[in-house]
Amino acid sequence: MTVRATRRGPARTSLDGTRADVLVCGASFAGLAVARELAGAGADVLVVDRYEIGERATSACAAPTPWLHAMGVAGSIRRELPAMTFSTPHGTVRYRLPWSWAAFDYRALCAGLWAQCGSARFETAKVEGLGPAHGTVEHAVRTDRGTLRAALVVDALGWRRVLSTPHFQPPDAPLSRGLEVHPQTDESADGDALDVWVERDLVRRGYGWRVPAGGEARIGVGSYDPRRHVKEPTVALAERLDAAAVRYQGNWFPHRLRAATENGVFFVGDSAGHCFPLSGEGIRTAFYFGIAAGREIAPILAGARDRDEALRRYAAFHERHRPAFRRALALQRLVPALPPRALTVALRALAAQPLVDRAFGWYLDQAHPAYAGAP
């Protein structure tokens, strides 16, 4: 079990009254992307999280390879996966992708992002919510080490959406749940594909996966229904693959967009619902929308834009992506409802390379890595 790194005893100094130009709540992929984008802005950026940076992984640690290169963290890659397989009770289909997935080391990726965050500061503290503000200029954020203040605040704390009222709570919120295990494997036999199982006997509404990660497999199950526990099917899938159910890691993740702004706060990553429905993929979208938020905040710091205008622009950027998220959510509802044989036929029909290229090209385009380098 991960031990929180928040300072204790004599080392636990108060942060009450600490001020910053920008307060990023959450050292998640989204939060680090915001801080990275502001590295050259000449601002006092403070990142706070209840854990040290890179200490507690909460994802399956796989993302499109082009995004890791675009973010300057290709050194964290453990295994590149140029293919995917989709299995149903009636067969398996293999797709050669127009781009590849990469399984990465979580700590190394977080460290690589933080190294690009310039003079940003970091403190361990548990964020508890918004406190009373001083007028309309400055936000107050309550933590277990005191109240922090900043004119610009980002919530990158994940699905709980801590700086919102009311908070999101399962199982009533639009959340999916996932769990995976991390057994050691023979690296030479890992394979080159991200494997997916869509089987109702495994999980009624969801999927199972296996991500080879260079001497380690990440085997898990995700359920679109937050009321369905996933430990039993995760163990069953690991047993089927002759792997040990060890080193558990799990989390909730959103499957519907939320508001991008509220009460003058920018929301990024899972706190804004930036996790793509159907696939449950949220790492590249965390990068993508984190960069977008940072690009709206930077002109405020330069005096070229006010906060209200930046909030409107960021919310509009977020809303432009809603149609794609809606299509993916419709597929998330459709796929589990299809008869298994019909699903198998559909997967085989899509296996023609031009169709694979088009489908997965569209998927990547919804948050394309070229955006990381765009002005």
Backbone hydrogen bonds, N-H to C=O, Kabsch-Sander energy under -0.5 kcal/mol:
donor,donor_aa,acceptor,acceptor_aa,energy
4,R,2,T,-0.5
6,T,50,R,-0.6
11,A,8,R,-1.3
12,R,9,G,-1.9
13,T,11,A,-1.7
15,L,145,R,-3.6
16,D,145,R,-0.7
17,G,147,T,-3.0
18,T,15,L,-2.5
20,A,149,R,-1.7
21,D,44,D,-1.6
22,V,44,D,-2.1
23,L,152,L,-2.9
24,V,22,V,-0.6
24,V,46,L,-3.0
25,C,23,L,-0.7
25,C,154,V,-2.9
26,G,24,V,-0.9
26,G,48,V,-3.2
32,L,28,S,-2.8
33,A,29,F,-1.9
34,V,30,A,-2.0
35,A,31,G,-2.3
36,R,32,L,-2.5
37,E,33,A,-2.0
38,L,34,V,-1.3
39,A,36,R,-1.3
41,A,38,L,-1.9
45,V,43,A,-1.0
46,L,22,V,-2.8
46,L,44,D,-0.5
47,V,121,R,-2.7
48,V,24,V,-2.3
49,D,123,E,-1.6
55,E,52,E,-2.2
57,A,55,E,-0.5
63,A,102,A,-1.9
65,T,100,S,-2.9
67,W,64,P,-1.2
68,L,64,P,-1.1
69,H,65,T,-1.8
70,A,66,P,-2.3
71,M,67,W,-2.0
72,G,69,H,-1.4
73,V,68,L,-2.6
76,S,73,V,-1.9
77,I,74,A,-1.7
78,R,103,A,-3.7
79,R,103,A,-1.7
81,L,101,W,-3.5
83,A,192,D,-1.4
84,M,95,Y,-2.1
85,T,194,L,-1.7
86,F,93,V,-2.7
87,S,196,V,-2.7
88,T,91,G,-2.7
91,G,88,T,-1.6
93,V,86,F,-2.5
95,Y,84,M,-3.4
97,L,82,P,-2.1
97,L,95,Y,-0.7
101,W,81,L,-2.8
102,A,63,A,-2.4
103,A,79,R,-3.0
104,F,61,C,-2.3
105,D,76,S,-2.7
106,Y,104,F,-0.6
109,L,105,D,-2.4
110,C,106,Y,-2.5
111,A,107,R,-2.6
112,G,108,A,-2.2
113,L,109,L,-2.2
114,W,110,C,-2.6
115,A,111,A,-2.0
116,Q,113,L,-1.4
117,C,114,W,-1.9
120,A,117,C,-1.8
121,R,45,V,-3.0
123,E,47,V,-2.1
125,A,49,D,-1.7
125,A,123,E,-0.6
127,V,125,A,-0.6
128,E,142,R,-3.2
129,G,142,R,-1.2
131,G,140,A,-3.0
134,H,138,E,-0.8
135,G,133,A,-1.1
137,V,134,H,-0.8
138,E,134,H,-1.1
139,H,150,A,-2.9
140,A,131,G,-0.5
141,V,148,L,-3.0
142,R,129,G,-3.1
143,T,146,G,-1.1
144,D,126,K,-1.6
145,R,146,G,-0.5
146,G,143,T,-1.4
148,L,141,V,-2.9
149,R,18,T,-2.7
150,A,139,H,-1.6
151,A,20,A,-0.6
152,L,21,D,-1.1
154,V,23,L,-2.6
155,D,266,F,-3.3
156,A,25,C,-3.0
156,A,154,V,-0.8
161,R,158,G,-2.1
164,S,161,R,-1.9
168,F,160,R,-1.3
172,D,169,Q,-0.6
173,A,169,Q,-1.4
175,L,173,A,-2.3
176,S,253,F,-3.6
177,R,223,S,-2.3
178,G,251,N,-2.4
179,L,221,V,-1.8
180,E,249,Q,-2.5
181,V,219,I,-3.0
182,H,246,V,-2.7
185,T,215,G,-2.0
187,E,185,T,-0.8
189,A,186,D,-1.9
190,D,187,E,-1.3
194,L,83,A,-2.3
195,D,193,A,-0.7
195,D,210,R,-2.1
196,V,85,T,-2.5
197,W,208,G,-2.4
198,V,87,S,-3.0
199,E,197,W,-0.6
202,L,199,E,-1.0
203,V,199,E,-2.5
207,Y,222,G,-2.0
208,G,197,W,-2.5
209,W,220,G,-2.6
210,R,195,D,-2.0
211,V,218,R,-2.0
213,A,216,E,-3.1
217,A,183,P,-2.6
218,R,211,V,-1.8
219,I,181,V,-2.2
219,I,217,A,-0.7
220,G,209,W,-2.0
221,V,179,L,-2.3
222,G,207,Y,-2.9
223,S,177,R,-3.0
224,Y,205,R,-3.0
225,D,205,R,-0.7
228,R,225,D,-2.0
229,H,227,R,-0.6
234,T,230,V,-1.7
235,V,231,K,-2.5
236,A,232,E,-2.3
237,L,233,P,-2.5
238,A,234,T,-2.2
239,E,235,V,-2.5
240,R,236,A,-2.1
241,L,237,L,-1.6
242,D,239,E,-1.8
243,A,238,A,-2.9
246,V,244,A,-1.5
249,Q,180,E,-2.1
251,N,178,G,-2.0
253,F,176,S,-2.5
255,H,174,P,-1.7
258,R,272,A,-2.4
262,E,265,V,-1.5
265,V,262,E,-1.9
266,F,153,V,-2.3
267,F,260,A,-2.8
268,V,155,D,-2.3
271,S,268,V,-1.0
272,A,269,G,-1.7
273,G,270,D,-1.4
274,H,269,G,-2.4
275,C,273,G,-1.8
276,F,281,E,-2.9
279,S,277,P,-2.3
280,G,276,F,-2.0
281,E,276,F,-0.5
286,A,282,G,-1.3
287,F,283,I,-2.1
288,Y,284,R,-2.8
289,F,285,T,-2.7
290,G,286,A,-1.8
291,I,287,F,-2.6
292,A,288,Y,-2.0
293,A,289,F,-2.5
294,G,290,G,-2.3
295,R,291,I,-2.3
296,E,292,A,-1.1
296,E,293,A,-0.6
297,I,293,A,-2.0
298,A,294,G,-2.4
300,I,296,E,-0.5
300,I,297,I,-0.9
301,L,297,I,-1.6
302,A,298,A,-1.4
303,G,300,I,-1.4
304,A,299,P,-2.6
305,R,299,P,-1.0
310,A,306,D,-2.2
311,L,307,R,-2.7
312,R,308,D,-2.1
313,R,309,E,-2.5
314,Y,310,A,-2.6
315,A,311,L,-2.4
316,A,312,R,-2.3
317,F,313,R,-2.3
318,H,314,Y,-2.4
319,E,315,A,-2.4
320,R,316,A,-1.7
321,H,317,F,-0.5
321,H,318,H,-1.3
322,R,319,E,-1.5
325,F,321,H,-1.8
326,R,322,R,-2.6
327,R,323,P,-2.2
328,A,324,A,-2.2
329,L,325,F,-2.2
330,A,326,R,-2.3
331,L,327,R,-2.0
332,Q,328,A,-2.1
333,R,329,L,-1.6
334,L,330,A,-2.1
335,V,331,L,-2.9
337,A,333,R,-0.5
337,A,334,L,-1.1
338,L,334,L,-1.1
338,L,335,V,-0.9
343,L,339,P,-2.4
344,T,340,P,-2.2
345,V,341,R,-2.3
346,A,342,A,-2.3
347,L,343,L,-2.6
348,R,344,T,-2.2
349,A,345,V,-2.2
350,L,346,A,-1.6
351,A,348,R,-1.3
352,A,349,A,-0.6
355,L,352,A,-0.9
356,V,352,A,-2.3
357,D,353,Q,-2.9
358,R,354,P,-1.9
359,A,355,L,-2.9
360,F,356,V,-2.7
361,G,357,D,-1.6
362,W,358,R,-2.3
363,Y,359,A,-1.9
364,L,360,F,-2.0
365,D,361,G,-2.0
366,Q,362,W,-0.9
366,Q,363,Y,-0.7
367,A,364,L,-1.5
368,H,365,D,-0.8
371,Y,368,H,-1.8
372,A,369,P,-1.5
373,G,369,P,-0.5
373,G,370,A,-1.0
374,A,370,A,-0.6
374,A,371,Y,-0.6
